Every structure is written in structure tokens, then in C-alpha cells.
Amino acid sequence: MPRWFNTAGPCKADIHYMLPPTVRLPNLERLIAQESYFVIHAPRQTGKTTAMLALAKQLTESGNYAAVMVSAEVGVPFSDL
């Protein structure tokens, strides 16, 4: 399948045209090693999710971390059971 430009959702390097996402965030591994907090704040569709997924993969593959991605988006409330 030929590559294409993705405009919705996380990008995947094997099927979408994209720049390496973690290059734009060069100090994150240092912040993580220092056990520091950080915030990724940017407008919609600028690559935040793609960058975090790539960072989680990179950290897990290093063998030093087991990265987990958690979404804090508003969801459907629990029903009263």
C-alpha cells in the first residue's frame, strides 16, 4: 500500500508520511530519568499522541522502562448499576 498523509488520529511511520516524532522533544528522556514532570501542550492535530506513542515504544524497547499510555479524555460516565 502506498504511503499517504494522515489528518486524523495517530500517525504510523510505515503507512503515513511523517517526520520522526521524538526529534521535536529532545529532552524528554532526561526529564524521565530525573523523575521530573512534564506537560505536552499543543493545538489539535500537531502530533501529541503520535509523539507519546513513539516515546512509549522507545522507552519500553530500551529495557529500562515499561511505558503505559493512558488517556485522560472525557468519556462516558459509569451508569448506576
MODELLER restraints for C-alpha pairs under 7 A, 6 or more apart:
rsr = mdl.restraints
at = mdl.atoms
rsr.add(forms.Gaussian(group=physical.xy_distance, feature=features.Distance(at['CA:3:A'], at['CA:15:A']), mean=4.74, stdev=0.5))
rsr.add(forms.Gaussian(group=physical.xy_distance, feature=features.Distance(at['CA:3:A'], at['CA:16:A']), mean=5.04, stdev=0.5))
rsr.add(forms.Gaussian(group=physical.xy_distance, feature=features.Distance(at['CA:3:A'], at['CA:17:A']), mean=6.17, stdev=0.5))
rsr.add(forms.Gaussian(group=physical.xy_distance, feature=features.Distance(at['CA:4:A'], at['CA:15:A']), mean=6.62, stdev=0.5))
rsr.add(forms.Gaussian(group=physical.xy_distance, feature=features.Distance(at['CA:4:A'], at['CA:16:A']), mean=4.97, stdev=0.5))
rsr.add(forms.Gaussian(group=physical.xy_distance, feature=features.Distance(at['CA:4:A'], at['CA:17:A']), mean=5.83, stdev=0.5))
rsr.add(forms.Gaussian(group=physical.xy_distance, feature=features.Distance(at['CA:5:A'], at['CA:16:A']), mean=5.53, stdev=0.5))
rsr.add(forms.Gaussian(group=physical.xy_distance, feature=features.Distance(at['CA:5:A'], at['CA:17:A']), mean=5.40, stdev=0.5))
rsr.add(forms.Gaussian(group=physical.xy_distance, feature=features.Distance(at['CA:6:A'], at['CA:16:A']), mean=6.07, stdev=0.5))
rsr.add(forms.Gaussian(group=physical.xy_distance, feature=features.Distance(at['CA:10:A'], at['CA:49:A']), mean=5.97, stdev=0.5))
rsr.add(forms.Gaussian(group=physical.xy_distance, feature=features.Distance(at['CA:10:A'], at['CA:50:A']), mean=4.81, stdev=0.5))
rsr.add(forms.Gaussian(group=physical.xy_distance, feature=features.Distance(at['CA:11:A'], at['CA:50:A']), mean=5.82, stdev=0.5))
rsr.add(forms.Gaussian(group=physical.xy_distance, feature=features.Distance(at['CA:21:A'], at['CA:50:A']), mean=6.72, stdev=0.5))
rsr.add(forms.Gaussian(group=physical.xy_distance, feature=features.Distance(at['CA:21:A'], at['CA:51:A']), mean=4.80, stdev=0.5))
rsr.add(forms.Gaussian(group=physical.xy_distance, feature=features.Distance(at['CA:21:A'], at['CA:54:A']), mean=6.86, stdev=0.5))
rsr.add(forms.Gaussian(group=physical.xy_distance, feature=features.Distance(at['CA:22:A'], at['CA:51:A']), mean=5.72, stdev=0.5))
rsr.add(forms.Gaussian(group=physical.xy_distance, feature=features.Distance(at['CA:22:A'], at['CA:54:A']), mean=6.79, stdev=0.5))
rsr.add(forms.Gaussian(group=physical.xy_distance, feature=features.Distance(at['CA:22:A'], at['CA:55:A']), mean=6.47, stdev=0.5))
rsr.add(forms.Gaussian(group=physical.xy_distance, feature=features.Distance(at['CA:40:A'], at['CA:48:A']), mean=6.84, stdev=0.5))
rsr.add(forms.Gaussian(group=physical.xy_distance, feature=features.Distance(at['CA:56:A'], at['CA:67:A']), mean=5.00, stdev=0.5))
rsr.add(forms.Gaussian(group=physical.xy_distance, feature=features.Distance(at['CA:56:A'], at['CA:68:A']), mean=6.70, stdev=0.5))
rsr.add(forms.Gaussian(group=physical.xy_distance, feature=features.Distance(at['CA:59:A'], at['CA:65:A']), mean=5.67, stdev=0.5))
rsr.add(forms.Gaussian(group=physical.xy_distance, feature=features.Distance(at['CA:59:A'], at['CA:67:A']), mean=6.38, stdev=0.5))
rsr.add(forms.Gaussian(group=physical.xy_distance, feature=features.Distance(at['CA:60:A'], at['CA:66:A']), mean=4.93, stdev=0.5))
rsr.add(forms.Gaussian(group=physical.xy_distance, feature=features.Distance(at['CA:60:A'], at['CA:67:A']), mean=5.57, stdev=0.5))
